[in-house]
Amino acid sequence: MSSKDVILGRIRAALGSGAEAPVVPRDYRRGEARVDLDLLVERLTDYKAVVHRASTVRDAVAEILPTGTVVVPPGLPSSWIPDGLEAVADDGLDASRIAAADGVVTAAAVAVVETGTIVLDASDDQGRRIITLLPDLHICVLRPSQVVASVPEALARLDPTRPLTWISGPSATSDIELNRVEGVHGPRNLHVILTSVGSE
């Protein structure tokens, strides 16, 4: 018997058999609201992400990083990577190899307009969490159909059993004197490619 079992057993004994769990209020916003892509771009930019609105992912990636090496998740479409880049598929790469790359290119699971947040869920086109945390540059491709207005809508689309990474701009932190330092917990540079509606 674990300590947790002992503590919960004592609580149950103290409450007796007549205790009922209270009803949890679920009156927060539900349903789908209008998605404002311009507002999402504004929020992402406020968080110091660079947003590229493009009809062709390949051209946008080439504009961001013309040459070098990028780590890609195993399910990323190969058509997204321009000829000038060497794509290294993450088949269990070690941390030093991932960190040495010039960047990483992934897709996304969902994005939230009201918070300017992009969520990754480790699907085949997003890969392991480590590949988006170690390189200094993260290029994230986002389709308009993946954008929702609010956090409850995003949660309704996500599987809570998957490893979720919520990204609101490049990694940043501040010390006690409020000096901002970027790149401590993840990439220092976040570029978001927002595809046009017809290019999905």
FENKA-V945695 format. One record per pair of residues at least 4 apart in sequence whose C-alpha atoms are under 7 Angstrom apart, sorted by the first residue. I is the first residue (numbers start at 0). J is the second residue. Records with the same first field share a line. If there is no record, write none. Layout:
BEGIN
I: J  J
END
This chain:
BEGIN
0: 4
1: 5
2: 6
3: 7
4: 8
5: 9
6: 10
7: 11
8: 12
9: 13
10: 14
11: 15
14: 18
28: 151
29: 151
31: 152
32: 148
33: 148
34: 146  147  148
35: 39  112
36: 40
37: 41
38: 42  112
39: 43  112  115
40: 44  50
41: 45
42: 46  115
43: 47  48  115  168
44: 48  49  50
46: 167  168
47: 168  169
48: 168  169  189  190
49: 189  190  191
50: 190  191  192
51: 191  192  193
52: 192  193  194  195
53: 59  192  193  194  195
54: 194  195  198
55: 59
56: 60  79
57: 61  78  79  80  81
58: 62
59: 63  192
60: 64  80
61: 65  81
65: 83  84
66: 83  84
67: 84  85  101
68: 84  85  86  100  101  102
69: 84  85  86  87  100  101  102  103  104
70: 86  87  88  89  97  100  102  103  104
71: 75  86  87  88  89  103  104  105
72: 88  89  105  123  124  125  126
73: 88  89  123  124  126
74: 123  124
75: 105  123  124
80: 84
92: 96  97
93: 97
94: 98
95: 99
96: 100
97: 130  133  134
98: 133  134
99: 134
100: 134
101: 134  135  136
102: 134  135  136  137
103: 130  131  134  136  137  138
104: 137  138  139
105: 124  125  138  139  140
106: 124  125  139  140  141
107: 117  118  119  125  139  140  141
108: 118  119  120  145
109: 117  118  145  146  153
110: 116  117  118  145  146  147
111: 115  116  117  146  147  148  149  150  153
112: 147  148  149
113: 148  149
115: 167
116: 165  166  167
117: 165  166  167
118: 163  164  165  166
119: 125  163  164  165
120: 161  162  163  164
121: 125  126  127  128  162
122: 126
128: 132
129: 133
131: 137
132: 184  185  186
133: 185  186
134: 186
135: 186  187  188
136: 186  187  188  189
137: 186  188  189  190
138: 189  190  191
139: 190  191  192
140: 191  192  193
141: 145  191  192  193  194
142: 193  194  199
143: 194  195  196
147: 152  153
149: 153
150: 154
151: 155
152: 156
153: 157
168: 189
169: 186  187  188  189
170: 181  182  183  184  185  186  187
171: 179  180  181  182  183
172: 179  180  181
173: 177  178  179  180
174: 178
181: 187
182: 186  187
194: 198
END
